Amino acid sequence: MKEKIIKIATWNVSEGISASWNLSDGVKEPNCYQETDLIKQIVEKINIYDLDIVCFQEFPVEIEGKFLLKDYIFNNTRLKFCSMHETSPSFLFKNGKVGVAIFSKYNIINEQKTYFENPNLTKMSKTGQRYKSFDKGIVLAKVNINEKVINVITGHAIAFAPFDKKAEDFPQSYKPLSDLICKIIDNNETLVACGDFNTEVLFDLIPEINTKVHDIITGATTPATIMEGKYYNDGRKLDYILISDKIKKIRVEKIENLSDHYLCIADILI
């Protein structure tokens, strides 16, 4: 079967709200979702780069019972197939739900949904409000590209830093991701696994995938953070595009945008 170049991307889109937003700005009303600069940018980047498959994290799956962003992408891009996994309430939209999603130009013929294991961490804020770690999801979509089926995974791992913990303290949280990857590769199937895995040491946490996939993103995937005129960090490597041996990397590009994660695009040969 003839090889084909596919443009695949991973993108944490911060629910469509710019990273410059803060709590004092207030929670967004549902009717503003198409009007935010980042929402407009999502559609713009999909079309400019002619993306074939996009793996989203922090995706506003549902707002007041409606799939608003899904419909907006369907109506304004060539991505007409989708698999979404709602995992937690939204912080940014009233009556909203957030999760992960895969959008594709090509038919999604099957899907599977699971979760990172949640240690149910809690923390008390200075105001006395108790926070707990939300469930975070993983979705696997089988995509039919010209009669060639590839497995595409996206996931958004739990952020442990707000609870003064590290991912290294909870490697078991990543076991569902590892199990999916190992099962696909052991079945001799083609795999691309993309996501915000909230760690810079993914291969140390789940070493069983070390010989099964290759990470094709190098360097930081989040921009440097400046607070009060000083660098808070120099950017962190939190996002991954993992490919199996059946796939060849051609090029990778990281693009700054209004989210606090780069849009990471890979041209791959399948």
Helices and strands as residue ranges (DSSP letters): E 5-12, G 14-16, G 23-25, G 30-32, H 37-48, E 53-63, H 68-76, E 81-89, E 96-104, E 107-115, E 122-124, E 130-132, E 137-145, E 148-156, G 161-163, G 167-169, G 171-174, H 175-186, E 191-196, H 202-205, G 207-209, E 214-215, E 225-227, E 230-233, E 239-243, E 248-255, E 263-269
